[in-house]
Amino acid sequence: MTKTNSYAQERIGFYEARFASETIQQLVQNFNDLASSRGWTAERSCYSSALTREMQRRDIGLTAIMNNDTGQQTIRYVCVAYDEDSHALLPIA
């Protein structure tokens, strides 16, 4: 593992620990904050990765915000709301 990968894994672990104790509404707010942010840095990538992993760990549906246009599944960063009935994130207009 390279020094860069080690650093990224450390930062992802830091955020995963933080997100594990947050409510679903806090996770949604964190996601919406990402969606409204213009900049993209290595730190934001770690934050985003940990946030996505936590939502997946909780079985929160992400299908409505997934993008497969490039042949690779990625998250679309748009403002969302949590739908309790479907236990999923849904884009809001």
PDB file of N, CA, C and O in Angstrom:
ATOM      1  N   MET A   1       0.848  -1.179   0.000  1.00  0.00           N
ATOM      2  CA  MET A   1       0.000   0.000   0.000  1.00  0.00           C
ATOM      3  C   MET A   1       0.889   1.235   0.000  1.00  0.00           C
ATOM      4  O   MET A   1       1.822   1.338   0.796  1.00  0.00           O
ATOM      5  N   THR A   2       0.600   2.156  -0.881  1.00  0.00           N
ATOM      6  CA  THR A   2       1.401   3.362  -0.961  1.00  0.00           C
ATOM      7  C   THR A   2       1.035   4.314   0.163  1.00  0.00           C
ATOM      8  O   THR A   2       0.013   4.154   0.831  1.00  0.00           O
ATOM      9  N   LYS A   3       1.879   5.293   0.353  1.00  0.00           N
ATOM     10  CA  LYS A   3       1.620   6.290   1.389  1.00  0.00           C
ATOM     11  C   LYS A   3       0.309   7.010   1.126  1.00  0.00           C
ATOM     12  O   LYS A   3      -0.448   7.272   2.061  1.00  0.00           O
ATOM     13  N   THR A   4       0.025   7.336  -0.133  1.00  0.00           N
ATOM     14  CA  THR A   4      -1.214   8.027  -0.484  1.00  0.00           C
ATOM     15  C   THR A   4      -2.422   7.165  -0.149  1.00  0.00           C
ATOM     16  O   THR A   4      -3.383   7.655   0.445  1.00  0.00           O
ATOM     17  N   ASN A   5      -2.389   5.880  -0.524  1.00  0.00           N
ATOM     18  CA  ASN A   5      -3.501   4.984  -0.231  1.00  0.00           C
ATOM     19  C   ASN A   5      -3.685   4.824   1.270  1.00  0.00           C
ATOM     20  O   ASN A   5      -4.815   4.757   1.754  1.00  0.00           O
ATOM     21  N   SER A   6      -2.600   4.765   2.000  1.00  0.00           N
ATOM     22  CA  SER A   6      -2.665   4.639   3.454  1.00  0.00           C
ATOM     23  C   SER A   6      -3.340   5.867   4.057  1.00  0.00           C
ATOM     24  O   SER A   6      -4.167   5.748   4.962  1.00  0.00           O
ATOM     25  N   TYR A   7      -2.987   7.031   3.558  1.00  0.00           N
ATOM     26  CA  TYR A   7      -3.588   8.267   4.053  1.00  0.00           C
ATOM     27  C   TYR A   7      -5.085   8.271   3.745  1.00  0.00           C
ATOM     28  O   TYR A   7      -5.898   8.598   4.610  1.00  0.00           O
ATOM     29  N   ALA A   8      -5.445   7.910   2.524  1.00  0.00           N
ATOM     30  CA  ALA A   8      -6.860   7.902   2.138  1.00  0.00           C
ATOM     31  C   ALA A   8      -7.641   6.924   3.004  1.00  0.00           C
ATOM     32  O   ALA A   8      -8.737   7.248   3.462  1.00  0.00           O
ATOM     33  N   GLN A   9      -7.104   5.749   3.234  1.00  0.00           N
ATOM     34  CA  GLN A   9      -7.797   4.768   4.070  1.00  0.00           C
ATOM     35  C   GLN A   9      -7.956   5.269   5.499  1.00  0.00           C
ATOM     36  O   GLN A   9      -8.974   5.013   6.141  1.00  0.00           O
ATOM     37  N   GLU A  10      -6.959   5.977   5.993  1.00  0.00           N
ATOM     38  CA  GLU A  10      -7.042   6.551   7.341  1.00  0.00           C
ATOM     39  C   GLU A  10      -8.158   7.588   7.416  1.00  0.00           C
ATOM     40  O   GLU A  10      -8.937   7.598   8.368  1.00  0.00           O
ATOM     41  N   ARG A  11      -8.234   8.459   6.414  1.00  0.00           N
ATOM     42  CA  ARG A  11      -9.262   9.506   6.399  1.00  0.00           C
ATOM     43  C   ARG A  11     -10.658   8.902   6.221  1.00  0.00           C
ATOM     44  O   ARG A  11     -11.612   9.345   6.861  1.00  0.00           O
ATOM     45  N   ILE A  12     -10.779   7.895   5.355  1.00  0.00           N
ATOM     46  CA  ILE A  12     -12.072   7.232   5.176  1.00  0.00           C
ATOM     47  C   ILE A  12     -12.499   6.593   6.482  1.00  0.00           C
ATOM     48  O   ILE A  12     -13.666   6.694   6.862  1.00  0.00           O
ATOM     49  N   GLY A  13     -11.585   5.940   7.177  1.00  0.00           N
ATOM     50  CA  GLY A  13     -11.879   5.337   8.474  1.00  0.00           C
ATOM     51  C   GLY A  13     -12.338   6.372   9.490  1.00  0.00           C
ATOM     52  O   GLY A  13     -13.259   6.121  10.267  1.00  0.00           O
ATOM     53  N   PHE A  14     -11.697   7.536   9.482  1.00  0.00           N
ATOM     54  CA  PHE A  14     -12.081   8.628  10.377  1.00  0.00           C
ATOM     55  C   PHE A  14     -13.532   9.030  10.133  1.00  0.00           C
ATOM     56  O   PHE A  14     -14.315   9.151  11.075  1.00  0.00           O
ATOM     57  N   TYR A  15     -13.885   9.235   8.865  1.00  0.00           N
ATOM     58  CA  TYR A  15     -15.251   9.632   8.538  1.00  0.00           C
ATOM     59  C   TYR A  15     -16.250   8.505   8.775  1.00  0.00           C
ATOM     60  O   TYR A  15     -17.374   8.763   9.206  1.00  0.00           O
ATOM     61  N   GLU A  16     -15.866   7.274   8.505  1.00  0.00           N
ATOM     62  CA  GLU A  16     -16.771   6.151   8.765  1.00  0.00           C
ATOM     63  C   GLU A  16     -17.146   6.088  10.240  1.00  0.00           C
ATOM     64  O   GLU A  16     -18.305   5.844  10.575  1.00  0.00           O
ATOM     65  N   ALA A  17     -16.185   6.304  11.114  1.00  0.00           N
ATOM     66  CA  ALA A  17     -16.466   6.298  12.554  1.00  0.00           C
ATOM     67  C   ALA A  17     -17.425   7.427  12.914  1.00  0.00           C
ATOM     68  O   ALA A  17     -18.324   7.246  13.735  1.00  0.00           O
ATOM     69  N   ARG A  18     -17.236   8.563  12.314  1.00  0.00           N
ATOM     70  CA  ARG A  18     -18.120   9.702  12.572  1.00  0.00           C
ATOM     71  C   ARG A  18     -19.537   9.424  12.079  1.00  0.00           C
ATOM     72  O   ARG A  18     -20.505   9.654  12.804  1.00  0.00           O
ATOM     73  N   PHE A  19     -19.659   8.937  10.861  1.00  0.00           N
ATOM     74  CA  PHE A  19     -20.980   8.707  10.277  1.00  0.00           C
ATOM     75  C   PHE A  19     -21.735   7.577  10.957  1.00  0.00           C
ATOM     76  O   PHE A  19     -22.966   7.574  10.948  1.00  0.00           O
ATOM     77  N   ALA A  20     -21.037   6.626  11.541  1.00  0.00           N
ATOM     78  CA  ALA A  20     -21.689   5.490  12.200  1.00  0.00           C
ATOM     79  C   ALA A  20     -22.582   5.932  13.350  1.00  0.00           C
ATOM     80  O   ALA A  20     -23.549   5.246  13.682  1.00  0.00           O
ATOM     81  N   SER A  21     -22.268   7.067  13.958  1.00  0.00           N
ATOM     82  CA  SER A  21     -23.053   7.542  15.106  1.00  0.00           C
ATOM     83  C   SER A  21     -24.098   8.591  14.727  1.00  0.00           C
ATOM     84  O   SER A  21     -24.813   9.084  15.600  1.00  0.00           O
ATOM     85  N   GLU A  22     -24.200   8.938  13.452  1.00  0.00           N
ATOM     86  CA  GLU A  22     -25.139   9.966  13.037  1.00  0.00           C
ATOM     87  C   GLU A  22     -26.494   9.373  12.659  1.00  0.00           C
ATOM     88  O   GLU A  22     -26.601   8.202  12.294  1.00  0.00           O
ATOM     89  N   THR A  23     -27.510  10.198  12.754  1.00  0.00           N
ATOM     90  CA  THR A  23     -28.852   9.786  12.352  1.00  0.00           C
ATOM     91  C   THR A  23     -28.958   9.804  10.829  1.00  0.00           C
ATOM     92  O   THR A  23     -28.104  10.366  10.143  1.00  0.00           O
ATOM     93  N   ILE A  24     -30.011   9.186  10.312  1.00  0.00           N
ATOM     94  CA  ILE A  24     -30.228   9.207   8.870  1.00  0.00           C
ATOM     95  C   ILE A  24     -30.389  10.639   8.381  1.00  0.00           C
ATOM     96  O   ILE A  24     -29.863  10.994   7.326  1.00  0.00           O
ATOM     97  N   GLN A  25     -31.100  11.456   9.126  1.00  0.00           N
ATOM     98  CA  GLN A  25     -31.279  12.851   8.711  1.00  0.00           C
ATOM     99  C   GLN A  25     -29.945  13.604   8.668  1.00  0.00           C
ATOM    100  O   GLN A  25     -29.747  14.460   7.806  1.00  0.00           O
ATOM    101  N   GLN A  26     -29.046  13.297   9.576  1.00  0.00           N
ATOM    102  CA  GLN A  26     -27.724  13.921   9.537  1.00  0.00           C
ATOM    103  C   GLN A  26     -26.943  13.449   8.309  1.00  0.00           C
ATOM    104  O   GLN A  26     -26.244  14.239   7.674  1.00  0.00           O
ATOM    105  N   LEU A  27     -27.063  12.174   7.981  1.00  0.00           N
ATOM    106  CA  LEU A  27     -26.401  11.663   6.782  1.00  0.00           C
ATOM    107  C   LEU A  27     -26.944  12.356   5.529  1.00  0.00           C
ATOM    108  O   LEU A  27     -26.180  12.718   4.634  1.00  0.00           O
ATOM    109  N   VAL A  28     -28.258  12.535   5.472  1.00  0.00           N
ATOM    110  CA  VAL A  28     -28.881  13.218   4.337  1.00  0.00           C
ATOM    111  C   VAL A  28     -28.370  14.653   4.247  1.00  0.00           C
ATOM    112  O   VAL A  28     -28.051  15.130   3.158  1.00  0.00           O
ATOM    113  N   GLN A  29     -28.291  15.337   5.376  1.00  0.00           N
ATOM    114  CA  GLN A  29     -27.777  16.714   5.376  1.00  0.00           C
ATOM    115  C   GLN A  29     -26.331  16.749   4.884  1.00  0.00           C
ATOM    116  O   GLN A  29     -25.962  17.631   4.109  1.00  0.00           O
ATOM    117  N   ASN A  30     -25.516  15.800   5.329  1.00  0.00           N
ATOM    118  CA  ASN A  30     -24.128  15.725   4.864  1.00  0.00           C
ATOM    119  C   ASN A  30     -24.081  15.532   3.352  1.00  0.00           C
ATOM    120  O   ASN A  30     -23.273  16.159   2.666  1.00  0.00           O
ATOM    121  N   PHE A  31     -24.954  14.657   2.833  1.00  0.00           N
ATOM    122  CA  PHE A  31     -24.993  14.405   1.400  1.00  0.00           C
ATOM    123  C   PHE A  31     -25.409  15.677   0.658  1.00  0.00           C
ATOM    124  O   PHE A  31     -24.809  16.026  -0.359  1.00  0.00           O
ATOM    125  N   ASN A  32     -26.416  16.359   1.152  1.00  0.00           N
ATOM    126  CA  ASN A  32     -26.871  17.588   0.511  1.00  0.00           C
ATOM    127  C   ASN A  32     -25.805  18.679   0.552  1.00  0.00           C
ATOM    128  O   ASN A  32     -25.697  19.479  -0.377  1.00  0.00           O
ATOM    129  N   ASP A  33     -25.033  18.710   1.608  1.00  0.00           N
ATOM    130  CA  ASP A  33     -23.918  19.659   1.676  1.00  0.00           C
ATOM    131  C   ASP A  33     -22.899  19.361   0.577  1.00  0.00           C
ATOM    132  O   ASP A  33     -22.359  20.275  -0.046  1.00  0.00           O
ATOM    133  N   LEU A  34     -22.640  18.063   0.345  1.00  0.00           N
ATOM    134  CA  LEU A  34     -21.734  17.674  -0.747  1.00  0.00           C
ATOM    135  C   LEU A  34     -22.300  18.107  -2.097  1.00  0.00           C
ATOM    136  O   LEU A  34     -21.568  18.592  -2.960  1.00  0.00           O
ATOM    137  N   ALA A  35     -23.600  17.928  -2.270  1.00  0.00           N
ATOM    138  CA  ALA A  35     -24.236  18.259  -3.545  1.00  0.00           C
ATOM    139  C   ALA A  35     -24.149  19.747  -3.857  1.00  0.00           C
ATOM    140  O   ALA A  35     -24.090  20.137  -5.023  1.00  0.00           O
ATOM    141  N   SER A  36     -24.142  20.568  -2.831  1.00  0.00           N
ATOM    142  CA  SER A  36     -24.107  22.017  -3.061  1.00  0.00           C
ATOM    143  C   SER A  36     -22.692  22.578  -3.084  1.00  0.00           C
ATOM    144  O   SER A  36     -22.506  23.764  -3.354  1.00  0.00           O
ATOM    145  N   SER A  37     -21.700  21.753  -2.808  1.00  0.00           N
ATOM    146  CA  SER A  37     -20.308  22.200  -2.800  1.00  0.00           C
ATOM    147  C   SER A  37     -19.734  22.157  -4.219  1.00  0.00           C
ATOM    148  O   SER A  37     -19.985  21.210  -4.964  1.00  0.00           O
ATOM    149  N   ARG A  38     -18.989  23.148  -4.577  1.00  0.00           N
ATOM    150  CA  ARG A  38     -18.425  23.232  -5.931  1.00  0.00           C
ATOM    151  C   ARG A  38     -17.051  22.566  -6.031  1.00  0.00           C
ATOM    152  O   ARG A  38     -16.719  21.987  -7.066  1.00  0.00           O
ATOM    153  N   GLY A  39     -16.273  22.642  -4.995  1.00  0.00           N
ATOM    154  CA  GLY A  39     -14.905  22.137  -5.059  1.00  0.00           C
ATOM    155  C   GLY A  39     -14.824  20.631  -4.888  1.00  0.00           C
ATOM    156  O   GLY A  39     -15.700  20.018  -4.280  1.00  0.00           O
ATOM    157  N   TRP A  40     -13.776  20.046  -5.422  1.00  0.00           N
ATOM    158  CA  TRP A  40     -13.562  18.617  -5.256  1.00  0.00           C
ATOM    159  C   TRP A  40     -12.091  18.408  -4.933  1.00  0.00           C
ATOM    160  O   TRP A  40     -11.215  18.769  -5.719  1.00  0.00           O
ATOM    161  N   THR A  41     -11.828  17.825  -3.774  1.00  0.00           N
ATOM    162  CA  THR A  41     -10.459  17.580  -3.339  1.00  0.00           C
ATOM    163  C   THR A  41     -10.330  16.124  -2.921  1.00  0.00           C
ATOM    164  O   THR A  41     -11.316  15.390  -2.872  1.00  0.00           O
ATOM    165  N   ALA A  42      -9.121  15.721  -2.625  1.00  0.00           N
ATOM    166  CA  ALA A  42      -8.895  14.356  -2.149  1.00  0.00           C
ATOM    167  C   ALA A  42      -9.648  14.124  -0.836  1.00  0.00           C
ATOM    168  O   ALA A  42     -10.182  13.039  -0.608  1.00  0.00           O
ATOM    169  N   GLU A  43      -9.689  15.130   0.013  1.00  0.00           N
ATOM    170  CA  GLU A  43     -10.395  14.999   1.298  1.00  0.00           C
ATOM    171  C   GLU A  43     -11.895  14.802   1.068  1.00  0.00           C
ATOM    172  O   GLU A  43     -12.536  14.003   1.751  1.00  0.00           O
ATOM    173  N   ARG A  44     -12.441  15.529   0.109  1.00  0.00           N
ATOM    174  CA  ARG A  44     -13.860  15.369  -0.197  1.00  0.00           C
ATOM    175  C   ARG A  44     -14.133  13.964  -0.733  1.00  0.00           C
ATOM    176  O   ARG A  44     -15.181  13.386  -0.447  1.00  0.00           O
ATOM    177  N   SER A  45     -13.220  13.425  -1.488  1.00  0.00           N
ATOM    178  CA  SER A  45     -13.381  12.056  -1.996  1.00  0.00           C
ATOM    179  C   SER A  45     -13.438  11.052  -0.846  1.00  0.00           C
ATOM    180  O   SER A  45     -14.246  10.124  -0.873  1.00  0.00           O
ATOM    181  N   CYS A  46     -12.599  11.231   0.147  1.00  0.00           N
ATOM    182  CA  CYS A  46     -12.605  10.349   1.321  1.00  0.00           C
ATOM    183  C   CYS A  46     -13.915  10.489   2.076  1.00  0.00           C
ATOM    184  O   CYS A  46     -14.520   9.493   2.471  1.00  0.00           O
ATOM    185  N   TYR A  47     -14.348  11.714   2.274  1.00  0.00           N
ATOM    186  CA  TYR A  47     -15.605  12.019   2.970  1.00  0.00           C
ATOM    187  C   TYR A  47     -16.773  11.373   2.232  1.00  0.00           C
ATOM    188  O   TYR A  47     -17.610  10.706   2.840  1.00  0.00           O
ATOM    189  N   SER A  48     -16.821  11.575   0.927  1.00  0.00           N
ATOM    190  CA  SER A  48     -17.893  11.039   0.098  1.00  0.00           C
ATOM    191  C   SER A  48     -17.914   9.515   0.126  1.00  0.00           C
ATOM    192  O   SER A  48     -18.978   8.907   0.238  1.00  0.00           O
ATOM    193  N   SER A  49     -16.760   8.912   0.026  1.00  0.00           N
ATOM    194  CA  SER A  49     -16.665   7.453   0.054  1.00  0.00           C
ATOM    195  C   SER A  49     -17.187   6.898   1.371  1.00  0.00           C
ATOM    196  O   SER A  49     -17.951   5.933   1.382  1.00  0.00           O
ATOM    197  N   ALA A  50     -16.780   7.500   2.473  1.00  0.00           N
ATOM    198  CA  ALA A  50     -17.228   7.035   3.790  1.00  0.00           C
ATOM    199  C   ALA A  50     -18.733   7.245   3.963  1.00  0.00           C
ATOM    200  O   ALA A  50     -19.417   6.394   4.530  1.00  0.00           O
ATOM    201  N   LEU A  51     -19.240   8.362   3.483  1.00  0.00           N
ATOM    202  CA  LEU A  51     -20.669   8.649   3.597  1.00  0.00           C
ATOM    203  C   LEU A  51     -21.489   7.637   2.790  1.00  0.00           C
ATOM    204  O   LEU A  51     -22.490   7.111   3.276  1.00  0.00           O
ATOM    205  N   THR A  52     -21.063   7.376   1.583  1.00  0.00           N
ATOM    206  CA  THR A  52     -21.753   6.391   0.738  1.00  0.00           C
ATOM    207  C   THR A  52     -21.711   5.009   1.374  1.00  0.00           C
ATOM    208  O   THR A  52     -22.720   4.306   1.397  1.00  0.00           O
ATOM    209  N   ARG A  53     -20.562   4.619   1.887  1.00  0.00           N
ATOM    210  CA  ARG A  53     -20.440   3.306   2.549  1.00  0.00           C
ATOM    211  C   ARG A  53     -21.389   3.185   3.738  1.00  0.00           C
ATOM    212  O   ARG A  53     -22.001   2.138   3.946  1.00  0.00           O
ATOM    213  N   GLU A  54     -21.509   4.258   4.516  1.00  0.00           N
ATOM    214  CA  GLU A  54     -22.393   4.217   5.682  1.00  0.00           C
ATOM    215  C   GLU A  54     -23.849   4.080   5.254  1.00  0.00           C
ATOM    216  O   GLU A  54     -24.611   3.336   5.870  1.00  0.00           O
ATOM    217  N   MET A  55     -24.233   4.786   4.215  1.00  0.00           N
ATOM    218  CA  MET A  55     -25.608   4.654   3.736  1.00  0.00           C
ATOM    219  C   MET A  55     -25.866   3.245   3.200  1.00  0.00           C
ATOM    220  O   MET A  55     -26.941   2.686   3.420  1.00  0.00           O
ATOM    221  N   GLN A  56     -24.901   2.678   2.508  1.00  0.00           N
ATOM    222  CA  GLN A  56     -25.041   1.309   2.019  1.00  0.00           C
ATOM    223  C   GLN A  56     -25.078   0.318   3.180  1.00  0.00           C
ATOM    224  O   GLN A  56     -25.837  -0.650   3.145  1.00  0.00           O
ATOM    225  N   ARG A  57     -24.269   0.554   4.199  1.00  0.00           N
ATOM    226  CA  ARG A  57     -24.257  -0.320   5.376  1.00  0.00           C
ATOM    227  C   ARG A  57     -25.631  -0.349   6.042  1.00  0.00           C
ATOM    228  O   ARG A  57     -26.054  -1.376   6.572  1.00  0.00           O
ATOM    229  N   ARG A  58     -26.318   0.787   6.009  1.00  0.00           N
ATOM    230  CA  ARG A  58     -27.654   0.877   6.605  1.00  0.00           C
ATOM    231  C   ARG A  58     -28.766   0.471   5.628  1.00  0.00           C
ATOM    232  O   ARG A  58     -29.951   0.604   5.933  1.00  0.00           O
ATOM    233  N   ASP A  59     -28.373  -0.015   4.473  1.00  0.00           N
ATOM    234  CA  ASP A  59     -29.327  -0.439   3.433  1.00  0.00           C
ATOM    235  C   ASP A  59     -30.243   0.690   2.976  1.00  0.00           C
ATOM    236  O   ASP A  59     -31.408   0.457   2.656  1.00  0.00           O
ATOM    237  N   ILE A  60     -29.722   1.897   2.946  1.00  0.00           N
ATOM    238  CA  ILE A  60     -30.466   3.028   2.404  1.00  0.00           C
ATOM    239  C   ILE A  60     -30.347   2.947   0.882  1.00  0.00           C
ATOM    240  O   ILE A  60     -29.242   2.895   0.342  1.00  0.00           O
ATOM    241  N   GLY A  61     -31.476   2.937   0.205  1.00  0.00           N
ATOM    242  CA  GLY A  61     -31.476   2.821  -1.246  1.00  0.00           C
ATOM    243  C   GLY A  61     -30.876   4.044  -1.924  1.00  0.00           C
ATOM    244  O   GLY A  61     -31.249   5.179  -1.629  1.00  0.00           O
ATOM    245  N   LEU A  62     -29.951   3.800  -2.828  1.00  0.00           N
ATOM    246  CA  LEU A  62     -29.284   4.875  -3.555  1.00  0.00           C
ATOM    247  C   LEU A  62     -29.580   4.816  -5.053  1.00  0.00           C
ATOM    248  O   LEU A  62     -29.050   5.621  -5.818  1.00  0.00           O
ATOM    249  N   THR A  63     -30.407   3.886  -5.471  1.00  0.00           N
ATOM    250  CA  THR A  63     -30.663   3.660  -6.894  1.00  0.00           C
ATOM    251  C   THR A  63     -31.092   4.925  -7.628  1.00  0.00           C
ATOM    252  O   THR A  63     -30.667   5.151  -8.760  1.00  0.00           O
ATOM    253  N   ALA A  64     -31.921   5.750  -7.007  1.00  0.00           N
ATOM    254  CA  ALA A  64     -32.441   6.955  -7.661  1.00  0.00           C
ATOM    255  C   ALA A  64     -31.363   8.006  -7.923  1.00  0.00           C
ATOM    256  O   ALA A  64     -31.576   8.923  -8.715  1.00  0.00           O
ATOM    257  N   ILE A  65     -30.220   7.883  -7.270  1.00  0.00           N
ATOM    258  CA  ILE A  65     -29.152   8.858  -7.487  1.00  0.00           C
ATOM    259  C   ILE A  65     -27.910   8.218  -8.094  1.00  0.00           C
ATOM    260  O   ILE A  65     -26.834   8.816  -8.106  1.00  0.00           O
ATOM    261  N   MET A  66     -28.068   7.014  -8.592  1.00  0.00           N
ATOM    262  CA  MET A  66     -26.945   6.324  -9.236  1.00  0.00           C
ATOM    263  C   MET A  66     -26.905   6.705 -10.710  1.00  0.00           C
ATOM    264  O   MET A  66     -27.943   6.923 -11.335  1.00  0.00           O
ATOM    265  N   ASN A  67     -25.709   6.780 -11.250  1.00  0.00           N
ATOM    266  CA  ASN A  67     -25.505   7.123 -12.647  1.00  0.00           C
ATOM    267  C   ASN A  67     -24.669   6.012 -13.275  1.00  0.00           C
ATOM    268  O   ASN A  67     -23.582   5.703 -12.786  1.00  0.00           O
ATOM    269  N   ASN A  68     -25.162   5.417 -14.340  1.00  0.00           N
ATOM    270  CA  ASN A  68     -24.437   4.350 -15.034  1.00  0.00           C
ATOM    271  C   ASN A  68     -24.013   4.766 -16.438  1.00  0.00           C
ATOM    272  O   ASN A  68     -23.665   3.908 -17.249  1.00  0.00           O
ATOM    273  N   ASP A  69     -24.035   6.057 -16.742  1.00  0.00           N
ATOM    274  CA  ASP A  69     -23.756   6.541 -18.095  1.00  0.00           C
ATOM    275  C   ASP A  69     -22.377   6.146 -18.608  1.00  0.00           C
ATOM    276  O   ASP A  69     -22.212   5.909 -19.805  1.00  0.00           O
ATOM    277  N   THR A  70     -21.414   6.074 -17.751  1.00  0.00           N
ATOM    278  CA  THR A  70     -20.042   5.803 -18.187  1.00  0.00           C
ATOM    279  C   THR A  70     -19.713   4.312 -18.171  1.00  0.00           C
ATOM    280  O   THR A  70     -18.571   3.926 -18.420  1.00  0.00           O
ATOM    281  N   GLY A  71     -20.698   3.482 -17.883  1.00  0.00           N
ATOM    282  CA  GLY A  71     -20.432   2.053 -17.764  1.00  0.00           C
ATOM    283  C   GLY A  71     -19.915   1.693 -16.388  1.00  0.00           C
ATOM    284  O   GLY A  71     -19.669   0.524 -16.089  1.00  0.00           O
ATOM    285  N   GLN A  72     -19.753   2.696 -15.559  1.00  0.00           N
ATOM    286  CA  GLN A  72     -19.285   2.509 -14.193  1.00  0.00           C
ATOM    287  C   GLN A  72     -20.296   3.184 -13.278  1.00  0.00           C
ATOM    288  O   GLN A  72     -20.694   4.323 -13.521  1.00  0.00           O
ATOM    289  N   GLN A  73     -20.704   2.500 -12.249  1.00  0.00           N
ATOM    290  CA  GLN A  73     -21.731   3.039 -11.359  1.00  0.00           C
ATOM    291  C   GLN A  73     -21.136   4.123 -10.465  1.00  0.00           C
ATOM    292  O   GLN A  73     -20.176   3.887  -9.733  1.00  0.00           O
ATOM    293  N   THR A  74     -21.723   5.305 -10.540  1.00  0.00           N
ATOM    294  CA  THR A  74     -21.283   6.427  -9.717  1.00  0.00           C
ATOM    295  C   THR A  74     -22.500   7.108  -9.094  1.00  0.00           C
ATOM    296  O   THR A  74     -23.635   6.905  -9.524  1.00  0.00           O
ATOM    297  N   ILE A  75     -22.239   7.903  -8.091  1.00  0.00           N
ATOM    298  CA  ILE A  75     -23.293   8.655  -7.406  1.00  0.00           C
ATOM    299  C   ILE A  75     -23.440  10.022  -8.075  1.00  0.00           C
ATOM    300  O   ILE A  75     -22.446  10.685  -8.373  1.00  0.00           O
ATOM    301  N   ARG A  76     -24.669  10.429  -8.305  1.00  0.00           N
ATOM    302  CA  ARG A  76     -24.949  11.796  -8.768  1.00  0.00           C
ATOM    303  C   ARG A  76     -25.149  12.649  -7.522  1.00  0.00           C
ATOM    304  O   ARG A  76     -25.977  12.323  -6.672  1.00  0.00           O
ATOM    305  N   TYR A  77     -24.404  13.728  -7.412  1.00  0.00           N
ATOM    306  CA  TYR A  77     -24.523  14.597  -6.246  1.00  0.00           C
ATOM    307  C   TYR A  77     -25.566  15.665  -6.517  1.00  0.00           C
ATOM    308  O   TYR A  77     -25.276  16.731  -7.061  1.00  0.00           O
ATOM    309  N   VAL A  78     -26.786  15.345  -6.120  1.00  0.00           N
ATOM    310  CA  VAL A  78     -27.940  16.232  -6.228  1.00  0.00           C
ATOM    311  C   VAL A  78     -28.584  16.293  -4.848  1.00  0.00           C
ATOM    312  O   VAL A  78     -28.378  15.401  -4.025  1.00  0.00           O
ATOM    313  N   CYS A  79     -29.352  17.326  -4.597  1.00  0.00           N
ATOM    314  CA  CYS A  79     -30.044  17.405  -3.309  1.00  0.00           C
ATOM    315  C   CYS A  79     -31.083  16.298  -3.230  1.00  0.00           C
ATOM    316  O   CYS A  79     -31.774  15.999  -4.203  1.00  0.00           O
ATOM    317  N   VAL A  80     -31.176  15.700  -2.056  1.00  0.00           N
ATOM    318  CA  VAL A  80     -32.049  14.543  -1.857  1.00  0.00           C
ATOM    319  C   VAL A  80     -32.882  14.706  -0.592  1.00  0.00           C
ATOM    320  O   VAL A  80     -32.614  15.547   0.265  1.00  0.00           O
ATOM    321  N   ALA A  81     -33.897  13.866  -0.521  1.00  0.00           N
ATOM    322  CA  ALA A  81     -34.699  13.717   0.692  1.00  0.00           C
ATOM    323  C   ALA A  81     -34.743  12.224   0.984  1.00  0.00           C
ATOM    324  O   ALA A  81     -34.637  11.395   0.080  1.00  0.00           O
ATOM    325  N   TYR A  82     -34.901  11.902   2.247  1.00  0.00           N
ATOM    326  CA  TYR A  82     -35.005  10.505   2.651  1.00  0.00           C
ATOM    327  C   TYR A  82     -36.472  10.119   2.684  1.00  0.00           C
ATOM    328  O   TYR A  82     -37.279  10.769   3.348  1.00  0.00           O
ATOM    329  N   ASP A  83     -36.815   9.057   1.963  1.00  0.00           N
ATOM    330  CA  ASP A  83     -38.177   8.541   1.946  1.00  0.00           C
ATOM    331  C   ASP A  83     -38.245   7.345   2.892  1.00  0.00           C
ATOM    332  O   ASP A  83     -37.661   6.296   2.623  1.00  0.00           O
ATOM    333  N   GLU A  84     -38.961   7.514   3.996  1.00  0.00           N
ATOM    334  CA  GLU A  84     -39.039   6.455   5.004  1.00  0.00           C
ATOM    335  C   GLU A  84     -39.737   5.202   4.491  1.00  0.00           C
ATOM    336  O   GLU A  84     -39.365   4.089   4.865  1.00  0.00           O
ATOM    337  N   ASP A  85     -40.746   5.369   3.636  1.00  0.00           N
ATOM    338  CA  ASP A  85     -41.488   4.216   3.125  1.00  0.00           C
ATOM    339  C   ASP A  85     -40.596   3.284   2.299  1.00  0.00           C
ATOM    340  O   ASP A  85     -40.655   2.063   2.446  1.00  0.00           O
ATOM    341  N   SER A  86     -39.776   3.871   1.436  1.00  0.00           N
ATOM    342  CA  SER A  86     -38.910   3.044   0.586  1.00  0.00           C
ATOM    343  C   SER A  86     -37.503   2.887   1.165  1.00  0.00           C
ATOM    344  O   SER A  86     -36.686   2.148   0.615  1.00  0.00           O
ATOM    345  N   HIS A  87     -37.217   3.577   2.269  1.00  0.00           N
ATOM    346  CA  HIS A  87     -35.895   3.546   2.906  1.00  0.00           C
ATOM    347  C   HIS A  87     -34.821   3.880   1.874  1.00  0.00           C
ATOM    348  O   HIS A  87     -33.824   3.173   1.727  1.00  0.00           O
ATOM    349  N   ALA A  88     -35.066   5.005   1.154  1.00  0.00           N
ATOM    350  CA  ALA A  88     -34.176   5.374   0.052  1.00  0.00           C
ATOM    351  C   ALA A  88     -34.031   6.885  -0.033  1.00  0.00           C
ATOM    352  O   ALA A  88     -34.862   7.644   0.466  1.00  0.00           O
ATOM    353  N   LEU A  89     -32.942   7.297  -0.686  1.00  0.00           N
ATOM    354  CA  LEU A  89     -32.749   8.704  -0.998  1.00  0.00           C
ATOM    355  C   LEU A  89     -33.406   8.985  -2.336  1.00  0.00           C
ATOM    356  O   LEU A  89     -33.253   8.214  -3.283  1.00  0.00           O
ATOM    357  N   LEU A  90     -34.135  10.085  -2.415  1.00  0.00           N
ATOM    358  CA  LEU A  90     -34.810  10.478  -3.650  1.00  0.00           C
ATOM    359  C   LEU A  90     -34.397  11.910  -3.999  1.00  0.00           C
ATOM    360  O   LEU A  90     -34.389  12.779  -3.127  1.00  0.00           O
ATOM    361  N   PRO A  91     -34.057  12.162  -5.259  1.00  0.00           N
ATOM    362  CA  PRO A  91     -33.706  13.528  -5.667  1.00  0.00           C
ATOM    363  C   PRO A  91     -34.891  14.454  -5.468  1.00  0.00           C
ATOM    364  O   PRO A  91     -36.042  14.062  -5.654  1.00  0.00           O
ATOM    365  N   ILE A  92     -34.594  15.688  -5.087  1.00  0.00           N
ATOM    366  CA  ILE A  92     -35.656  16.694  -4.969  1.00  0.00           C
ATOM    367  C   ILE A  92     -35.417  17.758  -6.022  1.00  0.00           C
ATOM    368  O   ILE A  92     -34.274  18.113  -6.309  1.00  0.00           O
ATOM    369  N   ALA A  93     -36.482  18.258  -6.588  1.00  0.00           N
ATOM    370  CA  ALA A  93     -36.382  19.249  -7.677  1.00  0.00           C
ATOM    371  C   ALA A  93     -35.998  20.609  -7.181  1.00  0.00           C
ATOM    372  O   ALA A  93     -35.874  21.543  -7.973  1.00  0.00           O
TER     373      ALA A  93
END
